[in-house]
Amino acid sequence: MVCRSDSRLSLKSVCILVGVTFAVIAGIPGCSESDRTEKFSNALQADAKISRVEVVAPIQKDVVHTTSQPATVHPFFQADIISKISGYIEDVFVDIGDVVKAGQPLCKLTVPEIEKQREQIHARQQRLKAEVKKSEATVNVAVAQVRASEAEAEEAASNIKQVVARLIANKADLKRVVGLVERQAVTIAMLDEAQASNDVSEAAKVSAEAALRSAQAKKEIALAERDAAEAEVATARARHAESIKEGEELDAMLQYTTLRAPFDGVITTRSVDPGDFVTGASQGHGLLRRPLFHVDQQSRLRIRVAIPERDASEVDAGDPAVIRLDALPNAPIEAVVTRSAQRLDPSTRTMLAEIDVDNVSGQLLPGMFGCATITATISRNAIVLPASALRTDAVGEPYVLLLDKENRITKQVVTVGADDGHEIEVVSGLVGSERVVDAFVGSVEEGQVVEVVRSE
């Protein structure tokens, strides 16, 4: 294989070679000027047939694997403040650059229709509360009726007992009179009287039993009326509770008329003035609305870095990082990687890494741009070559040219690692004791014997 000339061979080395050749020819006795010129030309041609190379030896040292990528400063938290309800801006309490605390009012909306709805719900609650009291009174009446019917039933049952006792007595008296009549001890008139008393007792028993059944029926009716009244009370209470919930919901909606800061931060955008009409999120029907305010938390910031695919697997939380911002070139920030996404963005093939930094002084601002250098790994006792000693073939595969004991060129395919533009880490392919061709004059081929003009 033929390799092109490498321009890194020093001009001083070439000049020395030419000078030595000229001196040797000039010192040959008996040579005329034309002979010297011819011999000098022949010597140069002979020298040109032997390629001259510079040789370097691999060195072993610790190689720090770093990746330097663009970095952008972002707020630790940020929020767009959008109104949930529609209304008119009554007052604005903050402006851009104002430092706010969590829960601090930003602006207030006025919504007259919600106030009217609240008054209506309050009036409905009063009416439903009166209905609850009325239903409870109806329950009390029904309970009293139940007690009266129970007392009436008890009285009817007692009357039956008295009637039955009287009937038993009358039957006994009738039986006695019948026996006396058979012995003609009494007149028939006494028998008729005893029979009449017995019949009256029978009728009284039937009437008492009917009265008991009537009292029991009244009791059942009273119990049913009590159950109905209690159900009416439960319904009235449920309607009243529902009305209370509607009022609480309306009160919650009224709380949205005051927009508040979600966290400690700085107002970076304000897009409303008193009198503006804003459309609420619930009435927007999916329309894109601009935020009324934008709040950034800047006491702590996130510096976001897009790690390319080749370095993504080596970057982890805890890796040291140095951030240099364009706005603060003389104030590098030393930090560590706080978190990484652990996945590549399909659209950019990069992995997001974040570095948290404190910003209590307020020196850093969201949106600042710079460069973050992250130390991913350190290779101990790695084999390193000058970048000029590495070559690539037609398909881009890296290789180096080696010299054996006879100064013969051999090709060795290598795998490279870290590359800082000056030195290249060789991951595999070399053991560290080889002589590696750095620069050369002319062209060289694999298997060709060359002359070493400088060895490092």
VOGU-3710 file (C-alpha; in Angstrom, 3 decimals, decimal comma):
1> mvcrsdsrls> 0,000/0,000/0,000  1,342/3,459/-0,894  0,984/6,311/1,645  1,251/9,944/0,699  3,999/12,224/1,927  3,513/13,680/5,395  4,451/17,348/5,662  5,400/17,047/9,349  9,006/15,961/8,514  11,119/18,931/9,589
11> lksvcilvgv> 12,768/21,112/6,958  15,935/21,087/9,059  16,266/17,287/8,633  16,008/17,549/4,848  18,551/20,354/4,661  21,039/18,380/6,747  20,728/15,371/4,424  21,328/17,478/1,315  24,268/19,307/2,892  25,992/16,107/3,951
21> tfaviagipg> 25,637/14,646/0,467  27,071/17,770/-1,133  30,066/17,804/1,232  30,907/14,179/0,530  30,930/14,709/-3,244  32,904/17,920/-3,003  35,618/16,179/-1,023  36,346/13,555/-3,701  39,798/14,369/-5,233  40,324/14,599/-8,951
31> csesdrtekf> 36,814/15,622/-9,771  36,092/18,529/-11,994  33,188/20,852/-11,401  31,044/19,060/-14,003  31,931/15,692/-12,476  30,989/16,932/-9,047  27,684/18,212/-10,369  26,909/14,893/-12,082  27,914/12,885/-9,021  25,871/15,171/-6,777
41> snalqadaki> 22,813/14,688/-8,986  23,279/10,914/-8,972  23,625/10,932/-5,190  20,409/12,915/-4,761  18,574/10,453/-7,022  19,915/7,523/-4,989  18,881/9,220/-1,759  15,409/9,915/-3,107  14,803/6,199/-3,607  15,087/5,619/0,190
51> srvevvapiq> 12,197/7,115/2,147  13,129/8,837/5,356  10,810/8,731/8,319  10,526/10,097/11,811  9,724/7,590/14,531  7,916/8,066/17,824  7,412/5,660/20,717  4,019/5,236/22,417  3,834/6,563/25,954  1,673/5,399/28,809
61> kdvvhttsqp> -0,183/7,847/31,003  -3,610/8,481/32,541  -6,054/9,781/29,954  -9,004/11,837/31,071  -12,086/11,269/28,923  -13,972/14,544/28,667  -16,782/15,817/26,508  -17,239/19,512/25,835  -20,700/20,464/24,668  -22,857/23,600/24,445
71> atvhpffqad> -24,619/24,427/27,717  -27,672/26,589/28,395  -28,842/28,003/31,720  -32,485/27,304/32,662  -34,605/28,171/35,712  -34,844/25,409/38,282  -38,645/25,802/38,142  -40,695/27,875/35,723  -44,421/28,332/35,308  -46,823/30,051/32,923
81> iiskisgyie> -49,639/31,687/34,906  -52,988/31,286/33,101  -56,436/32,165/34,466  -58,806/29,263/35,062  -61,908/31,475/34,773  -62,907/34,285/32,423  -63,213/37,820/33,676  -61,864/41,344/33,677  -58,530/42,274/35,248  -59,369/44,416/38,255
91> dvfvdigdvv> -55,819/45,066/39,472  -52,223/44,003/38,749  -49,898/43,788/41,745  -46,506/42,889/40,164  -44,355/43,717/37,162  -41,370/42,162/35,380  -38,296/41,793/37,562  -40,282/41,676/40,798  -39,235/39,024/43,289  -42,279/37,153/44,598
101> kagqplcklt> -42,952/34,607/47,316  -45,030/31,462/46,983  -48,718/32,347/47,324  -48,209/36,067/46,733  -51,080/37,668/44,703  -50,124/38,629/41,171  -53,409/40,070/39,907  -57,150/40,036/40,668  -60,075/39,382/38,333  -63,654/40,539/38,745
111> vpeiekqreq> -66,482/38,189/37,694  -69,899/39,748/38,577  -71,975/36,780/37,401  -70,236/34,454/39,862  -71,085/36,836/42,703  -74,743/36,735/41,667  -74,679/32,962/41,471  -73,260/32,891/44,975  -76,154/35,038/46,260  -78,685/32,743/44,582
121> iharqqrlka> -77,101/29,664/46,100  -77,121/31,316/49,530  -80,875/32,040/49,216  -81,506/28,450/48,089  -79,602/27,180/51,097  -81,852/29,189/53,424  -84,981/27,802/51,767  -83,719/24,228/51,894  -82,752/24,695/55,520  -86,378/25,724/56,275
131> evkkseatvn> -87,635/22,694/54,374  -85,422/20,485/56,524  -86,936/21,965/59,674  -90,468/21,507/58,290  -89,745/17,874/57,427  -88,315/17,295/60,893  -91,540/18,721/62,415  -93,580/16,385/60,229  -91,517/13,501/61,555  -92,274/14,589/65,121
141> vavaqvrase> -96,008/14,667/64,361  -95,829/11,218/62,765  -93,992/9,872/65,792  -96,712/11,281/68,072  -99,384/9,645/65,926  -97,566/6,350/66,182  -97,527/6,636/69,961  -101,272/7,514/70,031  -102,146/4,577/67,808  -100,065/2,269/69,973
151> aeaeeaasni> -101,918/3,519/73,067  -105,260/3,038/71,317  -104,295/-0,487/70,337  -103,271/-1,245/73,904  -106,601/0,107/75,144  -108,501/-2,028/72,604  -106,596/-5,111/73,722  -107,450/-4,355/77,356  -111,148/-3,932/76,458  -111,126/-7,312/74,779
161> kqvvarlian> -109,814/-8,901/77,937  -112,627/-7,293/79,965  -115,287/-8,327/77,419  -113,984/-11,882/77,318  -114,053/-12,069/81,116  -117,598/-10,751/81,184  -118,616/-13,183/78,455  -117,238/-16,091/80,430  -119,155/-14,981/83,467  -122,372/-14,583/81,453
171> kadlkrvvgl> -121,979/-18,031/79,920  -121,552/-19,557/83,361  -124,609/-17,676/84,643  -126,627/-18,822/81,593  -125,670/-22,434/82,206  -126,682/-22,148/85,847  -130,044/-20,603/84,905  -130,704/-23,327/82,346  -130,200/-25,935/85,052  -132,552/-24,116/87,413
181> verqavtiam> -135,218/-23,860/84,729  -134,964/-27,579/84,073  -135,614/-28,189/87,759  -138,337/-25,539/87,575  -136,551/-23,615/90,261  -136,739/-20,314/88,335  -139,011/-18,849/85,729  -138,461/-18,692/82,015  -138,095/-14,950/82,304  -134,804/-15,338/84,182
191> ldeaqasndv> -133,545/-17,648/81,440  -134,370/-15,026/78,817  -132,560/-12,414/80,860  -129,451/-14,590/81,191  -129,511/-15,379/77,466  -129,759/-11,684/76,629  -126,775/-10,863/78,855  -124,767/-13,578/77,131  -125,688/-12,268/73,691  -124,677/-8,759/74,720
201> seaakvsaea> -121,291/-10,046/75,872  -120,819/-11,880/72,579  -121,578/-8,690/70,661  -119,289/-6,684/72,922  -116,452/-9,124/72,210  -116,921/-8,771/68,482  -116,954/-4,982/68,799  -113,813/-5,003/70,968  -111,967/-7,197/68,481  -112,954/-4,836/65,656
211> alrsaqakke> -111,741/-1,878/67,689  -108,379/-3,651/68,245  -107,980/-4,306/64,542  -108,800/-0,677/63,806  -106,238/0,527/66,350  -103,608/-1,752/64,873  -104,381/-0,449/61,376  -104,067/3,131/62,615  -100,717/2,225/64,136  -99,485/0,809/60,829
221> ialaerdaae> -100,650/3,965/59,056  -98,876/6,111/61,618  -95,681/4,094/61,227  -95,859/4,488/57,435  -96,413/8,227/57,796  -93,435/8,421/60,153  -91,217/6,566/57,660  -92,394/8,878/54,876  -91,683/11,928/57,027  -88,202/10,627/57,868
231> aevatararh> -87,530/10,001/54,173  -88,636/13,550/53,432  -86,212/14,799/56,077  -83,370/12,803/54,495  -84,260/14,205/51,070  -84,408/17,747/52,391  -81,068/17,342/54,132  -79,506/15,909/50,968  -80,769/18,861/48,913  -79,401/21,222/51,536
241> aesikegeel> -76,029/19,448/51,566  -75,946/19,558/47,762  -76,604/23,264/47,873  -73,750/23,691/50,365  -71,395/21,822/48,003  -72,486/24,057/45,141  -71,673/27,043/47,299  -68,261/25,606/48,177  -67,576/24,973/44,492  -68,500/28,545/43,692
251> damlqyttlr> -66,301/29,795/46,545  -63,445/27,752/45,085  -64,044/29,342/41,686  -64,000/32,758/43,332  -60,564/31,947/44,760  -59,337/31,656/41,167  -60,095/35,334/40,700  -56,812/36,007/42,528  -53,812/34,596/40,657  -50,907/33,723/42,963
261> apfdgvittr> -47,239/32,817/42,559  -46,748/29,019/42,641  -43,259/29,274/44,192  -40,567/31,773/45,170  -39,207/33,353/42,033  -38,976/36,308/39,675  -41,628/37,685/37,320  -40,043/37,530/33,864  -43,139/38,204/31,725  -46,319/40,266/32,257
271> svdpgdfvtg> -48,879/40,548/29,473  -51,976/42,046/31,170  -53,165/45,451/32,315  -56,154/46,500/34,430  -59,344/46,303/32,383  -58,160/43,505/30,084  -60,582/40,652/29,518  -59,030/37,202/29,876  -60,510/33,894/28,804  -60,418/31,117/31,348
281> asqghgllrr> -58,905/27,723/30,718  -62,304/26,053/31,148  -63,844/28,269/28,447  -60,918/28,270/26,038  -62,111/25,227/24,017  -58,522/24,232/23,340  -57,457/27,650/22,074  -53,834/28,641/22,664  -53,756/31,578/25,050  -50,693/33,564/26,037
291> plfhvdqqsr> -49,795/33,394/29,735  -50,661/36,367/31,908  -47,337/36,021/33,781  -44,230/33,860/33,646  -42,419/33,029/36,885  -38,854/31,665/37,101  -37,182/30,266/40,186  -33,643/31,632/39,859  -32,134/31,079/43,291  -31,130/27,676/41,941
301> lrirvaiper> -30,620/26,954/38,248  -30,361/23,995/35,901  -27,616/23,974/33,293  -28,683/21,646/30,509  -26,182/19,904/28,255  -26,945/17,723/25,220  -24,519/14,771/25,339  -23,829/13,165/21,924  -24,448/9,487/21,418  -20,750/8,505/21,492
311> dasevdagdp> -20,354/9,932/25,033  -23,816/9,286/26,464  -23,019/5,896/27,994  -20,079/7,343/29,963  -21,830/10,372/31,511  -23,476/9,693/34,876  -24,677/11,640/37,877  -21,736/12,779/39,989  -19,279/13,295/37,111  -17,213/16,496/37,559
321> avirldalpn> -18,030/19,351/35,215  -16,674/22,812/34,459  -19,014/25,354/32,860  -17,699/28,416/31,065  -20,376/30,912/30,090  -19,867/33,427/27,309  -21,122/36,209/29,587  -18,619/35,280/32,338  -15,495/34,048/30,528  -13,228/34,601/33,538
331> apieavvtrs> -15,493/32,866/36,064  -15,667/29,126/35,333  -18,223/27,222/37,387  -17,121/23,933/38,924  -19,975/21,523/39,634  -21,052/17,921/39,116  -23,643/16,317/36,881  -26,851/16,152/38,920  -28,949/13,922/36,682  -29,146/12,511/33,173
341> aqrldpstrt> -32,071/11,327/31,078  -30,563/7,860/30,468  -32,079/7,802/26,981  -31,339/9,438/23,648  -33,677/11,905/22,028  -34,696/10,178/18,759  -34,717/13,491/16,884  -31,199/14,631/17,904  -29,550/11,401/19,105  -28,357/13,222/22,204
351> mlaeidvdnv> -28,941/12,608/25,909  -29,983/15,435/28,206  -27,808/15,981/31,282  -28,541/18,590/33,952  -26,171/20,352/36,326  -27,739/22,147/39,302  -25,962/25,278/40,531  -26,800/27,741/43,300  -27,514/31,304/42,214  -28,243/33,126/45,450
361> sgqllpgmfg> -26,179/36,101/44,256  -28,258/36,368/41,078  -25,154/36,580/38,884  -26,419/33,920/36,488  -29,497/34,467/34,343  -31,686/31,924/32,541  -30,847/31,847/28,857  -27,079/32,318/29,270  -25,047/30,198/26,884  -21,649/28,586/27,217
371> catitatisr> -19,714/25,340/27,157  -19,692/22,517/29,694  -16,718/20,189/29,930  -17,680/16,963/31,692  -15,079/14,491/32,924  -16,699/11,175/32,118  -13,998/8,561/32,831  -10,234/8,250/33,406  -8,208/5,541/31,638  -5,230/4,515/33,783
381> naivlpasal> -1,874/3,803/32,039  -3,378/4,275/28,584  -1,226/4,078/25,443  -0,981/7,492/23,767  0,432/8,613/20,397  0,756/12,018/18,729  -2,252/12,742/16,559  0,041/12,975/13,492  0,979/9,286/13,847  -2,555/8,077/13,228
391> rtdavgepyv> -3,740/7,416/9,703  -6,968/6,222/8,140  -7,601/4,038/5,129  -10,073/4,571/2,309  -13,010/3,421/4,407  -12,024/5,497/7,445  -10,517/2,718/9,562  -7,626/3,980/11,750  -4,166/2,400/11,571  -0,496/3,168/12,285
401> llldkenrit> 2,748/2,321/10,498  5,319/0,367/12,521  9,006/-0,358/11,974  10,510/-3,755/12,717  14,174/-4,386/13,602  15,153/-4,057/9,952  13,338/-0,726/9,603  10,687/-2,393/7,467  7,223/-0,829/7,281  4,296/-2,821/8,667
411> kqvvtvgadd> 0,685/-1,749/9,001  -1,180/-2,164/12,290  -4,923/-1,556/12,631  -5,782/0,117/15,952  -8,809/1,158/17,944  -8,698/4,720/19,205  -10,303/6,358/22,228  -9,956/9,896/23,524  -8,696/12,520/21,069  -7,875/16,078/22,146
421> gheievvsgl> -6,440/17,113/18,758  -2,843/16,730/19,902  -2,716/13,227/21,351  -4,806/10,140/20,683  -5,479/7,245/23,028  -4,957/3,816/21,486  -7,393/1,400/23,070  -6,214/-1,723/21,273  -3,663/-2,758/18,656  -0,462/-1,677/20,438
431> vgservvdaf> 1,385/-2,922/23,506  3,458/0,239/24,025  6,948/-0,948/22,954  6,528/-0,424/19,201  8,320/2,082/16,971  5,621/4,093/15,219  6,163/6,142/12,070  5,236/9,752/12,674  6,182/11,763/9,591  8,040/10,816/6,383
441> vgsveegqvv> 9,301/12,245/3,081  8,318/10,594/-0,148  6,011/7,617/-0,195  6,133/4,386/1,736  4,594/0,978/1,206  3,989/-1,875/3,545  7,130/-4,060/3,538  9,395/-1,207/2,375  12,717/-0,563/4,177  13,104/3,067/5,203
451> evvrse> 15,695/5,265/6,860  15,035/6,720/10,267  16,104/10,344/10,450  14,734/11,137/13,897  13,490/9,022/16,746  11,642/10,287/19,830
//
